[in-house]
Amino acid sequence: MELVRKLAVPLVVIAPVTAAVLTMVGGDDSKRPVAHFPRAVSVYEGSEVRVLGVAIGTVEKVTPSGTDVEVTMAYDADVNLPADAKAAIVAPSIVGDRFVQLTPVFREGDEVMADNTELELTQTAVPIELDQIFESPDTLNVAPGPTGANQNGALSDLLAVTADNFDGQGANFNSTLKNFAKLSDTPANNKEELFGSAEQLGKFIETPAENDQTVRDFNQSLSDVSALLKGEREELSASLKNLSTALTPVSTFVTDNREVPGGATSRASTASRRCWSSSVTPRTPSSRSARSPSTTRR
């Protein structure tokens, strides 16, 4: 027992000194970013810090700070994170501890996040709480009530006016619904034609796609023609102007002598008719007999 007492006293003295020496020599090789969350439900000291679902560190401290919550994390300094990384609290289940997910992963060429980096509220995210989910239907129910849209009776007036307008219109509504049903049946009864038209339209669209180079060449040729006409517009304008100048005296000459071509045409028509009449006149028998002796002598 005396021996144990003698050994215990030196151990009590040596242990703190050894811890201090190890701290001074080895140091704490960790990085400690601080993330600001609007709330940190079910996040405690010791909660995991993960990247792609793999634990790389733990939460060291959770501290309320005004309107947000500061969460101090620690992870191995050998793990690199991008400087623009974000933090999100992930709830794997409705009940239970949550963990902090850092994203995205570090890629070669990214700037490394420095130690003691602070992530602001714009760089963090939290899950929707169960209370918020339950609160949404309640908010929806309260919205049309007397403290919401119907505070001044606007919703009641709307319903009253709607009821007055639709009063006695049941038959029309019934007819409208039936007609709409018939309209809906039309595409169903003609589905083959409808799909056939869609198929043909698809083929029509595919044709330019399959002849893309031809279409491009045509457009380029059209562009070249337009550019040529644009470059020669002065010459073209001058040619049209000269043609207009030349046609002016021709038009005047035709106007002044329009009777002459008419008379010439009439005389030419008469001469033509005479020539045609003489060429088709039938031969008389005397003429045939007069020529027969000569034919006999030959």
C-alpha positions as CSV (number, residue, x, y, z in Angstrom):
1,M,0.0,0.0,0.0
2,E,2.9,2.3,0.8
3,L,4.4,1.5,-2.6
4,V,1.1,2.5,-4.4
5,R,1.1,5.8,-2.6
6,K,4.7,6.5,-3.5
7,L,3.9,5.8,-7.2
8,A,0.6,7.7,-7.3
9,V,2.1,11.0,-6.3
10,P,4.6,11.2,-9.2
11,L,2.0,10.0,-11.7
12,V,-0.4,12.8,-10.7
13,V,2.4,15.3,-11.3
14,I,3.7,13.8,-14.5
15,A,0.3,13.3,-16.3
16,P,-0.5,17.0,-16.7
17,V,3.0,17.8,-17.7
18,T,3.0,15.1,-20.3
19,A,-0.3,16.3,-21.7
20,A,1.0,19.8,-22.0
21,V,4.1,18.7,-23.7
22,L,2.1,16.6,-26.2
23,T,-0.1,19.6,-26.9
24,M,2.8,21.9,-27.4
25,V,4.7,19.5,-29.6
26,G,2.0,17.8,-31.6
27,G,-0.8,20.4,-31.5
28,D,-4.4,19.9,-32.3
29,D,-4.4,19.1,-36.0
30,S,-8.0,20.1,-36.8
31,K,-9.9,22.7,-38.7
32,R,-12.8,24.5,-37.0
33,P,-15.3,26.2,-39.3
34,V,-18.3,28.0,-37.7
35,A,-21.7,27.8,-39.4
36,H,-24.7,30.1,-38.6
37,F,-28.1,28.4,-38.8
38,P,-31.5,30.0,-38.2
39,R,-32.1,27.1,-35.8
40,A,-30.3,23.9,-34.8
41,V,-32.9,21.5,-33.6
42,S,-31.5,18.1,-32.4
43,V,-27.9,19.2,-33.1
44,Y,-25.7,18.7,-30.0
45,E,-22.1,18.6,-29.1
46,G,-20.7,15.4,-30.6
47,S,-23.1,15.3,-33.5
48,E,-21.4,14.1,-36.7
49,V,-20.1,16.3,-39.5
50,R,-20.3,14.5,-42.8
51,V,-19.3,14.8,-46.4
52,L,-21.2,12.7,-48.9
53,G,-22.6,10.8,-45.9
54,V,-19.1,9.9,-44.5
55,A,-18.2,11.2,-41.1
56,I,-15.2,13.5,-41.1
57,G,-15.6,15.3,-37.7
58,T,-17.9,16.3,-35.0
59,V,-19.8,19.3,-33.6
60,E,-17.8,20.9,-30.8
61,K,-20.1,23.7,-29.7
62,V,-23.7,24.9,-30.2
63,T,-24.2,28.5,-29.1
64,P,-27.2,30.8,-29.5
65,S,-26.2,34.1,-31.1
66,G,-28.9,36.7,-31.3
67,T,-31.3,35.6,-34.1
68,D,-29.3,32.6,-35.2
69,V,-27.3,29.7,-33.8
70,E,-23.5,29.3,-34.1
71,V,-22.4,25.7,-34.6
72,T,-18.7,25.2,-34.3
73,M,-17.4,22.1,-36.0
74,A,-14.0,20.3,-36.0
75,Y,-12.7,17.9,-38.6
76,D,-9.3,16.5,-39.6
77,A,-7.0,19.1,-41.2
78,D,-6.0,16.5,-43.8
79,V,-9.6,16.7,-45.2
80,N,-9.9,19.5,-47.8
81,L,-13.2,21.3,-48.4
82,P,-13.8,24.0,-51.1
83,A,-13.8,27.6,-50.0
84,D,-17.4,28.0,-51.2
85,A,-18.7,25.0,-49.3
86,K,-22.1,25.2,-47.6
87,A,-23.5,23.5,-44.5
88,A,-26.9,21.9,-44.1
89,I,-28.5,20.2,-41.1
90,V,-29.9,16.8,-42.3
91,A,-32.6,14.9,-40.5
92,P,-32.3,11.2,-41.3
93,S,-35.6,10.5,-39.5
94,I,-38.4,12.5,-37.8
95,V,-37.2,11.6,-34.4
96,G,-33.5,11.3,-33.5
97,D,-30.2,13.2,-33.7
98,R,-29.3,15.1,-36.8
99,F,-25.9,15.7,-38.5
100,V,-24.3,18.5,-40.4
101,Q,-23.6,17.9,-44.0
102,L,-20.8,19.9,-45.8
103,T,-21.2,20.2,-49.5
104,P,-19.9,20.1,-52.2
105,V,-16.9,17.8,-52.2
106,F,-13.4,19.2,-52.9
107,R,-12.1,18.8,-56.5
108,E,-8.7,19.3,-57.9
109,G,-8.2,23.0,-58.6
110,D,-10.6,24.3,-56.0
111,E,-9.5,26.8,-53.4
112,V,-9.2,25.1,-49.9
113,M,-11.4,26.3,-47.1
114,A,-9.3,28.0,-44.4
115,D,-9.4,27.3,-40.7
116,N,-12.0,29.2,-38.7
117,T,-14.1,30.1,-41.7
118,E,-17.5,31.4,-40.9
119,L,-20.5,30.3,-43.0
120,E,-23.2,32.9,-43.0
121,L,-27.0,32.2,-43.0
122,T,-27.0,32.4,-46.8
123,Q,-24.6,29.5,-46.9
124,T,-26.5,27.2,-44.6
125,A,-29.8,25.3,-44.7
126,V,-32.1,23.6,-42.3
127,P,-34.9,21.0,-42.8
128,I,-38.6,21.8,-42.5
129,E,-39.8,21.0,-39.0
130,L,-42.8,18.9,-38.3
131,D,-44.5,21.8,-36.6
132,Q,-44.2,23.9,-39.8
133,I,-45.9,21.1,-41.8
134,F,-48.8,20.9,-39.3
135,E,-49.0,24.7,-39.3
136,S,-49.5,25.0,-43.1
137,P,-53.1,23.5,-43.2
138,D,-54.1,25.6,-40.2
139,T,-52.8,28.7,-42.0
140,L,-54.8,27.7,-45.1
141,N,-57.9,27.3,-43.0
142,V,-57.5,30.6,-41.3
143,A,-56.7,32.6,-44.4
144,P,-60.2,32.8,-45.8
145,G,-61.7,33.5,-42.4
146,P,-62.7,36.7,-40.6
147,T,-59.1,37.5,-39.8
148,G,-57.9,36.9,-43.3
149,A,-59.4,37.5,-46.8
150,N,-63.0,37.8,-45.4
151,Q,-62.1,40.5,-42.8
152,N,-64.2,43.0,-44.6
153,G,-66.7,40.6,-46.0
154,A,-65.1,40.4,-49.5
155,L,-65.2,36.6,-49.7
156,S,-68.9,36.5,-48.6
157,D,-69.8,39.1,-51.2
158,L,-68.0,37.1,-53.9
159,L,-69.9,33.9,-52.9
160,A,-73.2,35.8,-52.9
161,V,-72.7,37.4,-56.3
162,T,-71.5,34.1,-57.7
163,A,-74.7,32.4,-56.4
164,D,-76.9,35.1,-57.9
165,N,-75.2,34.8,-61.3
166,F,-75.4,31.0,-61.4
167,D,-78.9,30.8,-60.1
168,G,-81.1,28.9,-62.6
169,Q,-78.2,28.0,-64.8
170,G,-78.1,24.4,-63.9
171,A,-79.4,23.2,-67.3
172,N,-76.8,25.3,-69.1
173,F,-74.0,23.9,-66.9
174,N,-75.3,20.4,-67.6
175,S,-75.2,21.1,-71.3
176,T,-71.7,22.6,-71.1
177,L,-70.4,19.6,-69.3
178,K,-71.9,17.2,-71.8
179,N,-70.5,19.2,-74.7
180,F,-67.1,19.2,-73.0
181,A,-67.4,15.4,-72.6
182,K,-68.1,15.1,-76.3
183,L,-65.2,17.3,-77.1
184,S,-63.0,15.1,-75.0
185,D,-64.3,12.0,-76.8
186,T,-63.3,13.4,-80.2
187,P,-59.5,13.0,-79.8
188,A,-60.1,9.6,-78.3
189,N,-62.2,8.4,-81.2
190,N,-59.7,9.8,-83.7
191,K,-56.5,8.8,-81.9
192,E,-55.1,7.0,-85.0
193,E,-55.5,10.1,-87.2
194,L,-54.2,12.3,-84.4
195,F,-51.1,10.1,-83.9
196,G,-50.7,9.8,-87.7
197,S,-50.7,13.5,-88.0
198,A,-48.2,13.8,-85.2
199,E,-46.0,11.2,-86.9
200,Q,-46.2,13.0,-90.3
201,L,-45.3,16.3,-88.5
202,G,-42.4,14.6,-86.9
203,K,-41.2,13.4,-90.4
204,F,-41.7,16.9,-91.8
205,I,-39.5,18.3,-89.0
206,E,-36.9,15.5,-89.5
207,T,-36.5,16.3,-93.2
208,P,-34.8,19.7,-92.7
209,A,-32.7,18.1,-89.9
210,E,-31.6,15.3,-92.2
211,N,-30.7,17.8,-94.9
212,D,-29.2,20.3,-92.6
213,Q,-26.2,20.9,-94.9
214,T,-28.4,21.4,-98.0
215,V,-30.5,23.9,-96.1
216,R,-27.4,25.6,-94.9
217,D,-26.0,25.8,-98.4
218,F,-29.3,27.2,-99.7
219,N,-29.3,29.9,-97.0
220,Q,-25.7,30.7,-97.8
221,S,-26.4,31.0,-101.5
222,L,-29.4,33.2,-100.8
223,S,-27.2,35.3,-98.6
224,D,-24.6,35.5,-101.3
225,V,-27.2,36.6,-103.9
226,S,-28.5,39.2,-101.4
227,A,-24.9,40.5,-100.8
228,L,-24.2,40.6,-104.6
229,L,-27.4,42.6,-105.2
230,K,-26.6,44.9,-102.4
231,G,-23.1,45.5,-103.8
232,E,-24.3,46.1,-107.3
233,R,-27.3,48.2,-106.4
234,E,-25.8,51.3,-107.8
235,E,-25.2,49.7,-111.2
236,L,-28.6,48.0,-111.1
237,S,-30.3,51.4,-110.4
238,A,-28.4,53.0,-113.2
239,S,-29.4,50.2,-115.6
240,L,-33.1,50.6,-114.7
241,K,-32.8,54.3,-115.1
242,N,-31.2,54.0,-118.6
243,L,-33.9,51.5,-119.6
244,S,-36.6,53.9,-118.5
245,T,-35.0,56.6,-120.5
246,A,-34.8,54.4,-123.6
247,L,-38.4,53.2,-123.3
248,T,-39.8,56.8,-123.1
249,P,-39.2,57.6,-126.9
250,V,-40.3,54.1,-127.9
251,S,-43.6,54.6,-126.0
252,T,-44.0,58.1,-127.7
253,F,-43.3,56.6,-131.2
254,V,-45.8,53.8,-130.7
255,T,-48.4,56.2,-129.4
256,D,-47.9,58.6,-132.4
257,N,-48.0,55.8,-135.0
258,R,-50.4,53.3,-133.7
259,E,-52.7,53.7,-136.8
260,V,-49.8,52.7,-139.2
261,P,-49.2,49.2,-137.7
262,G,-53.0,48.7,-137.8
263,G,-53.2,49.4,-141.5
264,A,-50.1,47.4,-142.3
265,T,-51.6,44.5,-140.4
266,S,-54.9,44.7,-142.3
267,R,-53.1,44.8,-145.7
268,A,-51.0,41.8,-144.8
269,S,-54.0,39.9,-143.7
270,T,-55.8,40.6,-147.1
271,A,-52.7,39.6,-149.1
272,S,-52.5,36.4,-147.1
273,R,-56.1,35.5,-147.8
274,R,-55.7,36.1,-151.6
275,C,-52.6,33.8,-151.7
276,W,-54.4,31.1,-149.9
277,S,-57.5,31.3,-152.2
278,S,-55.4,31.0,-155.4
279,S,-53.4,28.1,-154.1
280,V,-56.5,26.0,-153.4
281,T,-58.6,26.8,-156.6
282,P,-59.7,23.4,-158.3
283,R,-58.5,22.5,-161.8
284,T,-61.0,22.3,-164.7
285,P,-61.3,19.3,-167.0
286,S,-60.2,21.4,-170.0
287,S,-57.0,22.1,-168.4
288,R,-56.4,18.5,-167.8
289,S,-57.2,17.6,-171.5
290,A,-55.0,20.3,-172.8
291,R,-52.0,18.9,-170.9
292,S,-52.7,15.3,-171.8
293,P,-51.4,15.4,-175.4
294,S,-48.1,16.8,-174.3
295,T,-47.9,14.0,-171.8
296,T,-48.7,11.5,-174.5
297,R,-45.9,12.8,-176.8
298,R,-43.5,12.4,-173.9
